[in-house]
């Protein structure tokens, strides 16, 4: 059964990818010669001397490149290529073989859609070089288009990627609450993307053209935070050599994101409550208040109601902040979204580090789904970064993942509950991966621990 484009994308992610080439020439000797040569140099190749046979082959499987004779019986190779592409359901690059050496023929072939051409008679090594170059260019073009699609999807989803129902509901709620102008309280564990949600609210609202200013209330000492929030005048305290606006005035006409608002001291909670009530701020050392027009989005990973109950958070401030609420689901509750995000982040991280990873071992997928992700999306970003840096080839293996992900706790209940029912060869391969992960990817240390030499280890890894 012929695989679809989505099937091929998954195949490229989970196995070593070998491009398939279809050679069509009405001279069966040439078609056979070229097809067999391409097989010998590492491609999957089929050949046909009849366009109808070629069409049947295209119905059976997906081809990634067509090598066509320029003139077939009764029609051109490019016309046959278009029929093959319709059967495949996607555009496939075409290399034309032609016995005509004129510039006009070459130009006509390129204008008709050929990616390149080669003039008969030709050296088979030259054809191999052309085929490889065309495939590389086509793969690069597809990758660029995929990245453009990812960027468009990221923009359309406010950067909040995910197909889980909870994320779909979150995006819909952002679209509804964005145009409103009330304060918003964003609740979520550390690393879930609370600032991203705040920026999405800003972009979806009436203040989108105004400034978006963010401050982490838990990262600044309380002695400095008042000045950071409300500003100060020159000479207000030692070191205040100039006036400072403060983030409330910097965000005037826009949105202010107060991250970790649950960390505010009681005095600053009181000051913030007054700003929200009166819509004015008094800079430190100033004699008068200044009006501000700001939408406040606050975020915390703490239970603020519990803070109210134990007296560490003001209830009236909670009322002011919790006008509208958004709850961000933790990554462990989002199912297959972890794989979607991993595949989104992987090419971006590879591009940043100048690396190419074309395949992902099935064990990597299993480990990603099994991990509980206490650090949520921020932890996933770190895992992708470390895996890309650890990978020295084009296939991502389990031992490239950090040990916290690659070596999960042993299942409880013993062999009956947790032991995998796999072949002995698969069990050996998984054990080697586990040992490699445990020693940080060092093949020498892994070989020593397994009681084999490095040559034997390399041979087993290549199986």
KOLROVEX-754020 format. One record per residue (C-alpha): chain; residue number from 1; x, y, z. Coordinates in steps of 0.001 Angstrom, whole numbers. Layout:
PT   chaine   num        c1        c2        c3
PT        A   NUM         X         Y         Z
...
REM end
This chain:
PT   chaine   num        c1        c2        c3
PT        A     1         0         0         0
PT        A     2      1354      3427      -958
PT        A     3      2238      5711      1950
PT        A     4       841      9231      2174
PT        A     5      2900     12369      2747
PT        A     6      2075     12270      6487
PT        A     7      3164      8621      6598
PT        A     8      6429      9578      4957
PT        A     9      6989     12379      7484
PT        A    10      6511      9911     10324
PT        A    11      8787      7413      8593
PT        A    12     11518     10000      8285
PT        A    13     11150     10703     11993
PT        A    14     11308      7083     13101
PT        A    15     13647      5243     10753
PT        A    16     16702      5786      8601
PT        A    17     15429      7503      5465
PT        A    18     16500      6204      2033
PT        A    19     15127      8164      -957
PT        A    20     13243      6150     -3589
PT        A    21     13899      6897     -7288
PT        A    22     11848      5840    -10308
PT        A    23     13737      5637    -13644
PT        A    24     11673      5740    -16853
PT        A    25     13281      5289    -20300
PT        A    26     11744      3591    -23334
PT        A    27     15076      1825    -23860
PT        A    28     14875     -1018    -21303
PT        A    29     18671     -1470    -21256
PT        A    30     19249      2157    -20245
PT        A    31     16410      2094    -17694
PT        A    32     17774     -1114    -16142
PT        A    33     21375       152    -16159
PT        A    34     20504      3439    -14447
PT        A    35     18110      1828    -11961
PT        A    36     20591      -866    -10908
PT        A    37     23394      1685    -10577
PT        A    38     21321      3921     -8305
PT        A    39     20537       876     -6171
PT        A    40     24237        58     -5859
PT        A    41     25088      3576     -4661
PT        A    42     22508      3528     -1880
PT        A    43     19141      4617     -3275
PT        A    44     15937      2608     -3425
PT        A    45     15302      2434     -7172
PT        A    46     12833       936     -9628
PT        A    47     12880      1215    -13396
PT        A    48     10328       995    -16206
PT        A    49     10445      1247    -19988
PT        A    50      6689      1706    -20366
PT        A    51      4775      4721    -18953
PT        A    52      1886      2449    -17924
PT        A    53      4240       259    -15881
PT        A    54      5643      3423    -14292
PT        A    55      2129      4553    -13327
PT        A    56      1445      1174    -11690
PT        A    57      4680      1494     -9714
PT        A    58      3639      4997     -8556
PT        A    59       351      3584     -7265
PT        A    60      2202      1010     -5138
PT        A    61      4667      3292     -3353
PT        A    62      5915      6839     -2921
PT        A    63      8901      8008     -4981
PT        A    64     11007     11002     -4000
PT        A    65     12641     11603     -7396
PT        A    66     11807     10803    -11029
PT        A    67     14550     10246    -13640
PT        A    68     12787     10542    -17004
PT        A    69     13851     10226    -20616
PT        A    70     13048     13481    -22408
PT        A    71     11221     11767    -25281
PT        A    72      9087      8695    -24602
PT        A    73      6860      6936    -27094
PT        A    74      4151      9402    -28088
PT        A    75      4723     11893    -25267
PT        A    76      7457     13706    -23401
PT        A    77      8973     12470    -20167
PT        A    78      7731     15598    -18396
PT        A    79      4150     14856    -19451
PT        A    80      4497     11368    -17993
PT        A    81      6082     12883    -14870
PT        A    82      3017     15076    -14368
PT        A    83       793     11985    -14533
PT        A    84      3025     10249    -11987
PT        A    85      2860     13271     -9677
PT        A    86      -929     13276     -9836
PT        A    87      -944      9616     -8802
PT        A    88      1523     10367     -5975
PT        A    89      -560     13308     -4800
PT        A    90      2466     15604     -4438
PT        A    91      5121     17382     -6482
PT        A    92      8218     15253     -7018
PT        A    93     11485     16642     -8474
PT        A    94     12339     15437    -11982
PT        A    95     15729     14880    -13601
PT        A    96     15544     14647    -17407
PT        A    97     17813     12461    -19546
PT        A    98     18062     13745    -23104
PT        A    99     19996     12830    -26237
PT        A   100     19475     16394    -27543
PT        A   101     22419     18634    -26694
PT        A   102     20906     21964    -27753
PT        A   103     20479     24806    -25279
PT        A   104     16879     25160    -26436
PT        A   105     16101     21589    -25315
PT        A   106     17648     22161    -21899
PT        A   107     15791     25444    -21408
PT        A   108     12512     23844    -22517
PT        A   109     12988     21007    -20000
PT        A   110     13704     23406    -17134
PT        A   111     10772     25651    -18062
PT        A   112      8493     22617    -18142
PT        A   113      9389     21837    -14540
PT        A   114     12549     19711    -14594
PT        A   115     14865     20276    -11618
PT        A   116     17960     19374    -13708
PT        A   117     18977     17454    -16820
PT        A   118     21786     15241    -18059
PT        A   119     22817     14719    -21689
PT        A   120     23224     11204    -23123
PT        A   121     25672      9552    -23145
PT        A   122     26661     10387    -19570
PT        A   123     28832      9057    -16783
PT        A   124     26726      7272    -14179
PT        A   125     28724      9012    -11438
PT        A   126     27612     12370    -12910
PT        A   127     23970     11262    -12732
PT        A   128     24518     10163     -9126
PT        A   129     25861     13626     -8255
PT        A   130     22902     15345     -9963
PT        A   131     20362     13075     -8240
PT        A   132     21914     13738     -4822
PT        A   133     22038     17510     -5424
PT        A   134     18407     17657     -6566
PT        A   135     17238     15565     -3598
PT        A   136     19200     17737     -1155
PT        A   137     17744     20918     -2684
PT        A   138     14218     19485     -2604
PT        A   139     14607     18401      1025
PT        A   140     15867     21863      1964
PT        A   141     12923     23482       156
PT        A   142     10477     21196      1971
PT        A   143     12109     21976      5314
PT        A   144     11854     25726      4651
PT        A   145      8202     25363      3722
PT        A   146      7597     23310      6856
PT        A   147      9255     26004      8973
PT        A   148      7134     28688      7257
PT        A   149      4048     26605      8051
PT        A   150      5186     26267     11672
PT        A   151      5692     30032     11882
PT        A   152      2229     30666     10413
PT        A   153       699     28155     12826
PT        A   154      2605     29693     15722
PT        A   155      1246     33136     14803
PT        A   156     -2287     31805     14392
PT        A   157     -2163     30097     17807
PT        A   158      -458     33011     19615
PT        A   159      2588     30743     19944
PT        A   160       567     28390     22173
PT        A   161       992     25170     20198
PT        A   162      -955     22072     21121
PT        A   163     -3814     19926     19854
PT        A   164     -5050     18746     23255
PT        A   165     -8593     19872     24068
PT        A   166     -7343     21915     27035
PT        A   167     -5079     23995     24768
PT        A   168     -7810     24505     22194
PT        A   169    -10085     25761     24984
PT        A   170     -7311     28030     26302
PT        A   171     -6765     29664     22891
PT        A   172    -10501     30224     22471
PT        A   173    -10689     31815     25905
PT        A   174     -7763     34125     25059
PT        A   175     -9588     35248     21912
PT        A   176    -12679     35989     24014
PT        A   177    -10921     37708     26916
PT        A   178     -8351     39576     24848
PT        A   179    -10676     42417     23754
PT        A   180    -11953     42840     27326
PT        A   181    -10052     45348     29439
PT        A   182    -10364     43810     32897
PT        A   183     -7480     42449     34943
PT        A   184     -6566     38815     34244
PT        A   185     -5109     36250     36640
PT        A   186     -3101     33524     34867
PT        A   187     -2645     30368     36937
PT        A   188      -204     27621     36060
PT        A   189      2793     25638     37193
PT        A   190      6308     26924     36615
PT        A   191      7351     26538     32987
PT        A   192      3853     26254     31488
PT        A   193      4137     29528     29549
PT        A   194      2341     32145     31640
PT        A   195      4162     35068     30016
PT        A   196      3350     33658     26576
PT        A   197      -329     33669     27561
PT        A   198       -19     37270     28782
PT        A   199      1521     38329     25459
PT        A   200     -1227     36482     23592
PT        A   201     -3864     38398     25600
PT        A   202     -2084     41653     24774
PT        A   203     -1929     40811     21043
PT        A   204     -5620     39830     20987
PT        A   205     -6789     42972     22798
PT        A   206     -7543     46616     22079
PT        A   207     -4145     47633     23471
PT        A   208     -2132     45551     20985
PT        A   209      -482     48653     19512
PT        A   210       553     49848     22964
PT        A   211      3558     48655     24982
PT        A   212      3750     45222     26584
PT        A   213      5933     45315     29714
PT        A   214      6782     42320     31931
PT        A   215      8319     42139     35394
PT        A   216      9020     39161     37664
PT        A   217      7999     40232     41165
PT        A   218      9809     37273     42722
PT        A   219     13166     37987     41073
PT        A   220     13716     41505     42459
PT        A   221     14488     42274     46107
PT        A   222     11540     43891     47859
PT        A   223     13689     46928     48731
PT        A   224     14074     47667     45008
PT        A   225     10734     46422     43727
PT        A   226      8720     49496     44749
PT        A   227     10949     51686     42585
PT        A   228     10793     49171     39711
PT        A   229      7002     49138     39846
PT        A   230      6112     52760     40510
PT        A   231      9294     54648     39596
PT        A   232     11192     57264     41599
PT        A   233     12332     60861     41361
PT        A   234     15905     62019     41393
PT        A   235     17332     62135     44933
PT        A   236     14605     59912     46406
PT        A   237     17278     57641     47894
PT        A   238     20991     57042     47709
PT        A   239     21920     56203     44116
PT        A   240     18757     57737     42586
PT        A   241     20683     60044     40263
PT        A   242     17886     60282     37660
PT        A   243     14116     60060     37495
PT        A   244     12743     56575     36733
PT        A   245      9310     55933     35243
PT        A   246      8670     52463     36663
PT        A   247      6933     49653     34772
PT        A   248      3394     50972     35362
PT        A   249      4172     54207     33522
PT        A   250      6276     52391     30914
PT        A   251      3221     50262     30127
PT        A   252       858     53262     29911
PT        A   253     -1652     52620     27127
PT        A   254      -709     48950     26993
PT        A   255      -405     45836     29151
PT        A   256      1653     45170     32284
PT        A   257      2480     41551     33130
PT        A   258      3167     40961     36827
PT        A   259      4728     37501     37082
PT        A   260      4936     35719     40458
PT        A   261      2539     38251     42010
PT        A   262      2100     35909     44967
PT        A   263      5624     36811     46116
PT        A   264      4755     40472     46881
PT        A   265      5279     41660     50445
PT        A   266      2220     42894     52403
PT        A   267      3352     46535     51955
PT        A   268      3659     46173     48177
PT        A   269       326     44338     48033
PT        A   270     -1254     47398     49649
PT        A   271       474     49754     47209
PT        A   272      -570     47630     44216
PT        A   273     -4167     47524     45433
PT        A   274     -4275     51337     45539
PT        A   275     -2890     51592     41984
PT        A   276     -5533     49186     40697
PT        A   277     -8311     51092     42503
PT        A   278     -7269     54666     41755
PT        A   279     -5471     54116     38403
PT        A   280     -2653     56345     39658
PT        A   281       919     55771     40850
PT        A   282      3079     57805     43203
PT        A   283      6789     57451     42321
PT        A   284      9104     56991     45310
PT        A   285     10028     60450     46634
PT        A   286      7367     62276     44584
PT        A   287      4821     64746     46008
PT        A   288      1996     63964     43633
PT        A   289       375     61019     41912
PT        A   290       480     60328     38166
PT        A   291     -2445     58838     36212
PT        A   292     -1817     55557     34392
PT        A   293     -3911     53643     31875
PT        A   294     -2768     50036     32068
PT        A   295     -4315     46603     31751
PT        A   296     -2795     44317     34372
PT        A   297     -2207     40614     33727
PT        A   298      -923     38882     36860
PT        A   299       439     35355     37104
PT        A   300      1407     32930     39824
PT        A   301      2040     29255     40448
PT        A   302       828     29631     44050
PT        A   303     -2664     29106     45411
PT        A   304     -3582     32708     46230
PT        A   305     -6795     31673     47998
PT        A   306     -4672     29572     50351
PT        A   307     -2547     32684     50870
PT        A   308     -5686     34617     51787
PT        A   309     -6666     31871     54229
PT        A   310     -3287     31893     55997
PT        A   311     -3021     35698     55979
PT        A   312       -92     36076     53535
PT        A   313     -2149     37542     50651
PT        A   314     -4777     40284     50740
PT        A   315     -8266     39132     49824
PT        A   316     -9241     42544     48407
PT        A   317     -6182     42444     46111
PT        A   318     -7168     38961     44955
PT        A   319    -10627     40317     44102
PT        A   320     -8994     43080     42012
PT        A   321     -6661     40684     40165
PT        A   322     -9026     37749     39695
PT        A   323    -11582     39539     37485
PT        A   324    -10896     37189     34578
PT        A   325     -8979     33930     34982
PT        A   326     -6977     31624     32722
PT        A   327     -5679     28244     33887
PT        A   328     -2791     26738     31917
PT        A   329     -2672     22916     31917
PT        A   330       630     21238     32881
PT        A   331      2438     19420     30070
PT        A   332      1926     15982     31685
PT        A   333     -1855     16380     31218
PT        A   334     -1639     17284     27511
PT        A   335     -1107     13799     26054
PT        A   336       648     13723     22671
PT        A   337      1276     17481     22746
PT        A   338      4715     16687     24150
PT        A   339      5611     15014     20827
PT        A   340      4144     17882     18803
PT        A   341      6190     20412     20780
PT        A   342      9324     18244     20589
PT        A   343      9090     18031     16790
PT        A   344      8411     21764     16622
PT        A   345     11433     22639     18742
PT        A   346     13843     20090     17228
PT        A   347     14443     21690     13788
PT        A   348     14593     25170     15294
PT        A   349     17245     24024     17776
PT        A   350     19150     22136     15057
PT        A   351     19217     25256     12874
PT        A   352     20554     27318     15761
PT        A   353     23416     24861     16325
PT        A   354     24102     24060     12664
PT        A   355     23028     20413     12973
PT        A   356     20747     18103     10961
PT        A   357     18672     15387     12634
PT        A   358     16477     13457     10197
PT        A   359     15253     10542     12314
PT        A   360     14079      9876     15868
PT        A   361     14415      6424     17434
PT        A   362     11093      4932     18625
PT        A   363     12499      4694     22173
PT        A   364     12822      8483     22265
PT        A   365      9085      8835     21641
PT        A   366      8312      6283     24374
PT        A   367     10530      8075     26895
PT        A   368      9079     11498     26092
PT        A   369      5538     10211     26621
PT        A   370      6504      8400     29838
PT        A   371      8244     11369     31485
PT        A   372      6121     13438     33915
PT        A   373      7638     16831     32959
PT        A   374      7724     18582     36343
PT        A   375      9327     21598     34642
PT        A   376      6721     21610     31849
PT        A   377      7511     23277     28496
PT        A   378     10602     25013     29887
PT        A   379     12007     21590     30820
PT        A   380     11144     20243     27353
PT        A   381     13056     23109     25729
PT        A   382     16063     22214     27872
PT        A   383     15772     18529     26934
PT        A   384     15683     19349     23206
PT        A   385     18706     21641     23531
PT        A   386     20759     19033     25397
PT        A   387     19719     16210     23055
PT        A   388     20709     18166     19937
PT        A   389     24100     19035     21414
PT        A   390     24670     15403     22464
PT        A   391     23683     13951     19071
PT        A   392     26691     13384     16802
PT        A   393     24775     11940     13837
PT        A   394     21482     12371     11983
PT        A   395     19418     10018     14175
PT        A   396     18364     10932     17698
PT        A   397     18735      8013     20095
PT        A   398     17541      7474     23665
PT        A   399     21032      7976     25101
PT        A   400     21154     11512     23657
PT        A   401     18395     12511     26097
PT        A   402     19284     13778     29588
PT        A   403     19450     11024     32187
PT        A   404     16369     12382     33971
PT        A   405     14321     11497     30861
PT        A   406     16288      8537     29459
PT        A   407     16456      6650     32761
PT        A   408     13003      6795     34351
PT        A   409     12381      5011     37671
PT        A   410     11958      1236     37391
PT        A   411      8306       164     37238
PT        A   412      6809     -1123     40477
PT        A   413      5386     -4612     40713
PT        A   414      8280     -6627     39349
PT        A   415      8577     -8543     36088
PT        A   416      4913     -9430     35667
PT        A   417      3789     -5788     35557
PT        A   418      6722     -3895     34104
PT        A   419      8862     -6274     32016
PT        A   420      8612     -5524     28262
PT        A   421      7455     -8405     26032
PT        A   422      9928     -7905     23183
PT        A   423     12431     -9986     21253
PT        A   424     15822    -10773     22782
PT        A   425     17536     -8569     20177
PT        A   426     15226     -5653     21006
PT        A   427     15784     -6176     24737
PT        A   428     19563     -6082     24157
PT        A   429     19255     -2885     22116
PT        A   430     17167     -1201     24814
PT        A   431     19595     -2269     27522
PT        A   432     22530      -828     25570
PT        A   433     20614      2438     25190
PT        A   434     19850      2459     28923
PT        A   435     23520      1936     29808
PT        A   436     24639      4636     27350
PT        A   437     22172      7067     28919
PT        A   438     23417      6180     32392
PT        A   439     27065      6965     31470
PT        A   440     26246     10179     29602
PT        A   441     26763      8709     26117
PT        A   442     30377      7583     26666
PT        A   443     30797      4521     24451
PT        A   444     33989      3432     26192
PT        A   445     32379      3504     29647
PT        A   446     29279      1773     28279
PT        A   447     31413      -984     26726
PT        A   448     33256     -1482     30017
PT        A   449     29995     -1684     31957
PT        A   450     28525     -4164     29433
PT        A   451     31682     -6293     29515
PT        A   452     32387     -5990     25772
PT        A   453     34930     -4097     23686
PT        A   454     34149      -884     21792
PT        A   455     34214     -2634     18389
PT        A   456     31496     -5043     19527
PT        A   457     29475     -2149     20951
PT        A   458     29690      -201     17658
PT        A   459     28630     -3326     15748
PT        A   460     25603     -3819     17996
PT        A   461     24626      -146     17683
PT        A   462     24623      -408     13882
PT        A   463     22208     -3359     13854
REM end
